[in-house]
């Protein structure tokens, strides 16, 4: 079967990338998240400062042993470079790597839903409420990966708020 993963705070602890971006592009607010120059830095090399989460290593290894197809669908804005896909492939030792899907974000549309549907993903792992909702809208099971308490992405979601499964000790 096909399974999907969010990237930030699900497979990678990427707070160093976002902290640096805020400092460099908009120290007084969060406008850096709408700045293509930030996304180009994040997607084209800064991810090397992100730490792989142990839970992601374990889940990806398990799904590969089962022969499942693995997709990464992120709410990030895409860039012209091709760093993130090979970085994730190398970091998680993925044999049959699909290109990362950069779904972008929206305040009124769950942008990951059509990609989860398109790839017939049955399980989608994510840390955010939007990940769980996107999965459900696509007919997949959304499983919550806990966000690390020291993540720069606040507020920390209320795990299990939608009755979804929550992976124990997955904040690491």
Backbone bond lengths (Angstrom), bond angles and torsions (degrees), N, CA, C in turn:
res aa  C-N    CA-C-N  psi(-1)  N-CA   C-N-CA  omega(-1)  CA-C   N-CA-C  phi
1 X - - - 1.452 - - 1.521 109.44 -
2 X 1.303 116.37 169.46 1.465 121.55 177.49 1.520 109.41 -100.47
3 X 1.329 115.03 137.14 1.461 121.51 175.60 1.528 108.37 -126.33
4 X 1.319 115.87 154.03 1.450 120.01 -178.80 1.512 111.70 -128.20
5 X 1.324 113.95 154.04 1.457 121.48 179.38 1.521 109.77 -133.57
6 X 1.313 115.77 137.74 1.452 122.10 164.29 1.533 106.04 -72.63
7 X 1.318 117.57 165.77 1.470 119.75 178.97 1.528 111.35 -101.79
8 X 1.321 117.06 -66.59 1.462 120.97 -171.12 1.533 111.69 -68.98
9 X 1.326 115.36 123.45 1.460 125.12 -179.71 1.525 113.58 68.87
10 X 1.329 117.49 5.01 1.459 121.45 174.19 1.520 109.39 -112.48
11 X 1.325 117.05 -57.90 1.464 120.20 178.46 1.525 111.35 -101.12
12 X 1.319 116.40 -30.62 1.471 121.44 178.69 1.517 110.53 -123.79
13 X 1.327 116.26 138.01 1.461 120.73 167.50 1.526 105.09 -83.85
14 X 1.324 116.11 98.05 1.465 121.64 -170.30 1.523 113.88 -105.47
15 X 1.311 117.48 14.82 1.459 120.39 178.22 1.533 112.35 -53.07
16 X 1.351 120.15 -38.73 1.464 118.23 178.14 1.533 112.97 -56.36
17 X 1.325 117.68 -36.38 1.468 122.01 179.38 1.526 110.08 -66.57
18 X 1.313 116.62 -47.67 1.455 120.88 -176.71 1.535 111.63 -72.53
19 X 1.318 117.44 -35.69 1.468 121.10 176.18 1.526 109.63 -61.55
20 X 1.312 116.12 -47.70 1.469 120.93 179.63 1.530 111.30 -62.68
21 X 1.326 116.38 -42.28 1.460 120.56 179.16 1.517 112.41 -61.76
22 X 1.313 116.27 -42.58 1.469 119.99 178.49 1.515 110.20 -63.55
23 X 1.327 117.08 -44.26 1.460 120.83 -179.43 1.534 111.65 -62.45
24 X 1.309 116.63 -40.79 1.461 120.90 -175.43 1.528 113.57 -80.28
25 X 1.327 117.00 -38.81 1.464 119.14 -170.58 1.527 115.14 -105.75
26 X 1.328 118.92 -27.85 1.473 119.47 179.82 1.525 110.55 -161.55
27 X 1.335 117.38 74.98 1.458 120.75 -175.42 1.533 114.29 -61.11
28 X 1.323 117.58 -23.60 1.467 120.04 -175.26 1.522 114.55 -97.65
29 X 1.329 117.60 -5.00 1.467 119.56 -179.34 1.532 109.52 -158.56
30 X 1.307 116.49 -168.98 1.457 121.05 -177.38 1.528 112.61 -108.85
31 X 1.316 116.63 22.05 1.462 119.96 -179.17 1.531 112.06 -65.79
32 X 1.321 117.98 -18.90 1.472 120.55 177.74 1.526 111.39 -57.45
33 X 1.329 117.28 -26.69 1.460 120.75 -179.85 1.529 112.53 -68.54
34 X 1.326 116.25 -14.31 1.468 121.50 176.12 1.523 111.92 -106.05
35 X 1.321 116.94 13.54 1.454 122.33 -175.47 1.539 109.58 -107.34
36 X 1.321 116.39 115.62 1.464 120.54 -178.34 1.531 111.90 -59.35
37 X 1.337 117.21 -30.55 1.475 119.44 178.93 1.527 110.73 -62.68
38 X 1.332 116.91 -37.66 1.461 119.52 175.88 1.527 110.48 -63.33
39 X 1.333 116.98 -49.09 1.461 119.97 -177.66 1.523 111.33 -61.98
40 X 1.326 116.88 -35.87 1.461 119.49 177.28 1.526 110.66 -63.50
41 X 1.315 117.27 -41.11 1.476 120.24 177.07 1.534 110.48 -65.35
42 X 1.335 115.87 -46.88 1.465 120.65 -177.80 1.519 110.98 -61.44
43 X 1.328 116.66 -47.76 1.467 121.63 -173.94 1.520 113.76 -81.36
44 X 1.314 117.54 -16.93 1.468 120.59 -171.97 1.525 112.92 -112.10
45 X 1.312 117.74 23.60 1.456 118.85 174.33 1.511 115.69 153.56
46 X 1.324 117.54 -32.25 1.463 117.89 -177.71 1.520 112.77 -64.87
47 X 1.318 118.43 -20.84 1.466 119.51 178.66 1.520 112.55 -60.25
48 X 1.317 117.45 -18.09 1.465 118.55 177.69 1.523 111.13 -63.85
49 X 1.350 117.03 -12.97 1.467 121.14 176.50 1.522 111.79 -94.18
50 X 1.320 117.42 -2.56 1.458 121.42 175.53 1.524 109.36 -82.38
51 X 1.319 114.86 148.34 1.464 119.92 -179.97 1.523 109.89 -103.85
52 X 1.328 118.06 131.36 1.460 119.23 175.67 1.532 110.20 -65.81
53 X 1.317 116.25 138.27 1.464 120.22 178.02 1.530 109.19 -83.06
54 X 1.328 115.35 140.09 1.468 120.66 -178.55 1.522 111.46 -59.10
55 X 1.328 116.99 -40.65 1.457 120.06 -179.07 1.524 110.53 -61.08
56 X 1.340 116.91 -38.02 1.466 120.59 179.55 1.528 110.39 -65.85
57 X 1.325 116.69 -41.98 1.469 120.18 177.45 1.525 110.39 -58.08
58 X 1.324 116.26 -44.86 1.459 121.13 -178.18 1.530 111.81 -67.00
59 X 1.333 116.22 -45.07 1.464 120.11 -178.90 1.527 111.86 -65.43
60 X 1.324 116.22 -44.77 1.464 119.86 -179.06 1.522 110.42 -64.19
61 X 1.317 116.99 -41.77 1.465 120.16 177.11 1.530 110.74 -60.35
62 X 1.339 116.99 -44.91 1.464 120.98 179.64 1.532 110.88 -61.81
63 X 1.338 116.86 -46.82 1.465 119.82 -178.07 1.532 111.54 -66.60
64 X 1.316 117.65 -34.62 1.469 119.30 176.69 1.525 110.97 -66.95
65 X 1.321 117.42 -40.53 1.470 120.68 178.36 1.525 110.93 -61.78
66 X 1.329 115.92 -32.62 1.477 120.29 178.85 1.527 111.80 -78.50
67 X 1.341 117.03 -14.28 1.458 120.66 -178.37 1.522 113.69 87.38
68 X 1.315 116.88 17.19 1.464 120.95 -179.33 1.522 111.40 -75.20
69 X 1.331 116.35 150.21 1.467 122.31 171.72 1.515 108.03 -81.33
70 X 1.327 116.25 135.78 1.467 121.55 -177.49 1.517 109.19 -115.53
71 X 1.342 114.57 129.09 1.463 122.00 177.51 1.523 109.09 -123.11
72 X 1.316 115.69 145.55 1.458 121.93 172.14 1.523 107.27 -112.40
73 X 1.322 115.92 123.53 1.460 121.89 178.64 1.518 106.60 -125.91
74 X 1.320 115.69 116.92 1.455 120.98 -175.46 1.516 111.23 -117.61
75 X 1.322 115.05 152.48 1.461 121.49 175.55 1.515 112.25 -83.36
76 X 1.316 116.99 4.78 1.465 120.28 178.09 1.525 111.10 -67.23
77 X 1.316 114.68 155.01 1.459 121.73 169.07 1.517 107.08 -79.06
78 X 1.310 118.16 135.85 1.458 122.44 -177.23 1.509 113.74 -75.21
79 X 1.324 115.84 166.81 1.463 124.45 178.76 1.521 108.79 -135.15
80 X 1.314 115.76 166.72 1.475 120.97 -178.51 1.526 112.83 -73.19
81 X 1.320 118.38 -22.70 1.466 121.29 -175.44 1.526 110.96 -75.04
82 X 1.316 115.54 172.18 1.461 121.30 177.14 1.524 108.70 -128.93
83 X 1.317 116.63 66.94 1.462 121.80 -179.48 1.526 111.58 -102.18
84 X 1.331 117.16 -43.62 1.464 121.57 -170.43 1.522 112.52 -62.96
85 X 1.323 117.88 -44.81 1.465 120.33 -178.77 1.529 111.58 -60.22
86 X 1.346 119.74 -54.69 1.473 117.93 179.66 1.529 112.78 -66.06
87 X 1.330 117.05 -30.36 1.471 119.46 178.24 1.531 110.31 -63.57
88 X 1.330 117.07 -47.04 1.460 120.16 179.42 1.518 111.06 -66.65
89 X 1.323 116.83 -38.37 1.464 120.28 178.76 1.526 110.66 -60.10
90 X 1.322 116.31 -46.45 1.466 120.83 -179.61 1.528 111.10 -69.18
91 X 1.310 117.13 -45.10 1.466 122.01 -176.69 1.523 111.99 -60.63
92 X 1.348 116.23 -41.99 1.462 120.66 -175.53 1.534 113.60 -105.49
93 X 1.351 116.43 9.08 1.475 121.44 175.74 1.530 111.73 54.09
94 X 1.325 115.59 49.66 1.460 120.72 -176.92 1.524 109.34 -87.71
95 X 1.330 115.13 125.90 1.466 121.22 -175.87 1.527 112.17 -78.20
96 X 1.323 116.88 -46.16 1.465 121.36 -176.45 1.529 107.94 -114.06
97 X 1.315 116.23 80.25 1.463 121.59 -172.88 1.523 111.73 -85.12
98 X 1.317 114.99 131.06 1.464 122.44 172.30 1.523 107.69 -97.29
99 X 1.326 117.49 150.72 1.459 120.30 176.74 1.520 110.59 -59.92
100 X 1.326 116.18 140.86 1.456 121.30 176.28 1.525 108.77 -63.23
101 X 1.318 115.53 138.32 1.464 121.76 176.47 1.521 107.98 -97.12
102 X 1.319 116.20 119.87 1.463 122.38 176.18 1.525 107.45 -97.29
103 X 1.317 116.45 97.36 1.467 121.66 -174.11 1.523 112.54 -81.61
104 X 1.339 117.46 -16.64 1.457 119.62 -175.26 1.521 109.92 71.03
105 X 1.308 115.90 -177.77 1.461 119.55 -178.47 1.523 110.17 -132.01
106 X 1.303 114.45 161.69 1.461 121.70 -179.87 1.525 107.82 -152.60
107 X 1.296 116.21 151.04 1.470 120.21 177.42 1.526 112.13 -81.58
108 X 1.338 117.88 -18.91 1.460 118.76 -175.22 1.526 115.20 -128.78
109 X 1.341 117.79 6.45 1.464 121.23 178.19 1.528 108.23 -136.51
110 X 1.327 116.06 138.26 1.469 120.39 174.83 1.525 107.06 -84.42
111 X 1.321 115.84 97.44 1.472 122.35 -169.66 1.527 113.91 -69.60
112 X 1.324 118.63 -20.01 1.463 121.07 -178.82 1.529 112.57 -80.65
113 X 1.323 116.90 -23.03 1.468 121.79 -174.33 1.526 113.42 -53.16
114 X 1.343 119.92 -50.63 1.471 117.65 -177.40 1.529 113.46 -63.07
115 X 1.322 117.74 -30.85 1.468 120.69 179.89 1.533 111.14 -74.76
116 X 1.320 116.31 -35.99 1.469 120.01 175.95 1.528 108.64 -63.30
117 X 1.328 116.17 -42.55 1.473 120.92 177.34 1.528 111.22 -65.07
118 X 1.318 116.34 -48.42 1.470 121.88 -176.19 1.521 112.48 -55.37
119 X 1.330 116.44 -39.10 1.466 120.94 -177.40 1.528 112.46 -94.31
120 X 1.332 116.37 7.20 1.467 122.63 178.14 1.531 111.29 52.05
121 X 1.315 114.56 44.95 1.465 121.44 -179.92 1.529 109.32 -73.42
122 X 1.306 115.91 132.08 1.468 121.92 -178.09 1.526 112.35 -95.76
123 X 1.335 116.40 -31.90 1.467 121.91 178.67 1.522 107.34 -131.03
124 X 1.325 116.16 131.47 1.460 120.60 176.91 1.523 107.73 -126.05
125 X 1.328 115.48 123.64 1.466 122.23 -179.34 1.523 109.62 -96.97
126 X 1.333 116.43 131.19 1.449 119.36 177.91 1.516 111.80 -159.88
127 X 1.318 115.47 161.67 1.459 121.30 -179.23 1.523 113.42 -97.00
128 X 1.313 117.40 -22.13 1.470 121.41 -172.39 1.528 111.47 -96.69
129 X 1.323 115.20 155.22 1.462 120.43 175.33 1.526 110.34 -55.59
130 X 1.326 116.82 -40.41 1.460 121.18 -179.70 1.518 112.91 -61.56
131 X 1.324 117.44 -29.95 1.469 120.55 176.98 1.529 110.60 -66.42
132 X 1.317 116.00 -42.85 1.465 120.87 -179.41 1.530 109.70 -67.03
133 X 1.326 116.40 -44.50 1.468 121.02 -179.92 1.525 110.54 -65.52
134 X 1.333 117.77 -44.26 1.473 121.20 178.84 1.519 111.11 -57.96
135 X 1.328 116.09 -44.46 1.462 120.44 179.50 1.524 110.31 -60.61
136 X 1.311 116.67 -47.74 1.468 120.28 -178.54 1.525 111.53 -63.01
137 X 1.330 116.56 -41.19 1.465 119.38 178.73 1.528 111.36 -61.62
138 X 1.327 116.32 -29.17 1.471 121.25 -178.74 1.526 112.36 -89.89
139 X 1.330 117.57 -1.40 1.458 120.66 -179.30 1.513 113.78 84.58
140 X 1.335 117.36 15.67 1.469 122.25 179.23 1.526 109.36 -104.83
141 X 1.316 115.58 165.37 1.454 119.68 172.87 1.522 108.63 -88.61
142 X 1.308 116.11 126.32 1.458 121.19 174.41 1.515 109.25 -92.74
143 X 1.310 116.83 124.45 1.461 121.49 178.44 1.523 107.89 -115.05
144 X 1.332 115.09 129.45 1.466 121.29 -174.55 1.525 111.24 -82.79
145 X 1.320 114.85 126.45 1.459 122.75 167.59 1.522 105.10 -100.16
146 X 1.321 116.88 127.03 1.460 119.80 -175.66 1.524 110.76 -70.89
147 X 1.311 114.72 137.73 1.460 121.74 177.81 1.527 108.45 -79.98
148 X 1.314 116.84 139.71 1.467 121.49 178.03 1.528 110.17 -62.55
149 X 1.312 115.97 142.15 1.463 121.30 -178.11 1.523 112.10 -62.27
150 X 1.332 117.71 -25.47 1.461 120.69 -179.37 1.527 112.51 -97.57
151 X 1.314 117.40 18.14 1.459 121.05 175.66 1.528 109.86 -67.58
152 X 1.323 115.20 146.18 1.463 119.46 176.35 1.527 111.25 -78.11
153 X 1.329 117.41 -10.87 1.459 122.27 -179.20 1.531 108.16 -88.01
154 X 1.309 115.43 98.72 1.456 121.21 -177.49 1.520 109.70 -121.01
155 X 1.302 118.80 158.50 1.464 126.67 0.25 1.527 111.79 -74.59
156 X 1.314 115.14 157.35 1.460 121.14 177.40 1.532 107.14 -68.76
157 X 1.338 117.94 130.79 1.468 119.62 -178.68 1.525 112.47 -64.52
158 X 1.322 115.09 157.97 1.456 120.93 175.80 1.531 107.30 -86.55
159 X 1.322 115.75 102.20 1.461 121.47 -177.26 1.525 111.01 -60.06
160 X 1.318 116.70 132.75 1.457 122.24 178.13 1.512 114.87 84.09
161 X 1.320 117.55 5.95 1.464 120.96 -175.93 1.529 112.72 -60.65
162 X 1.323 117.55 -27.32 1.466 121.75 179.91 1.532 112.15 -101.59
163 X 1.323 116.58 11.59 1.456 120.34 -177.95 1.521 112.83 76.38
164 X 1.347 116.15 12.44 1.464 120.45 -179.82 1.524 110.66 -75.09
165 X 1.317 114.98 159.70 1.463 119.08 172.67 1.519 108.57 -69.98
166 X 1.329 115.89 142.31 1.463 122.45 178.81 1.524 107.15 -122.30
167 X 1.320 116.25 127.67 1.461 120.21 -179.06 1.526 110.59 -78.21
168 X 1.321 114.69 120.03 1.454 122.16 -179.35 1.530 110.54 -60.39
169 X 1.322 116.62 138.68 1.473 123.56 177.29 1.529 113.09 56.50
170 X 1.311 117.50 29.78 1.466 120.21 -176.32 1.524 113.47 -91.16
171 X 1.308 117.13 5.76 1.468 119.44 178.01 1.525 111.87 -75.66
172 X 1.317 117.91 -8.05 1.463 122.24 -177.39 1.514 111.69 -97.90
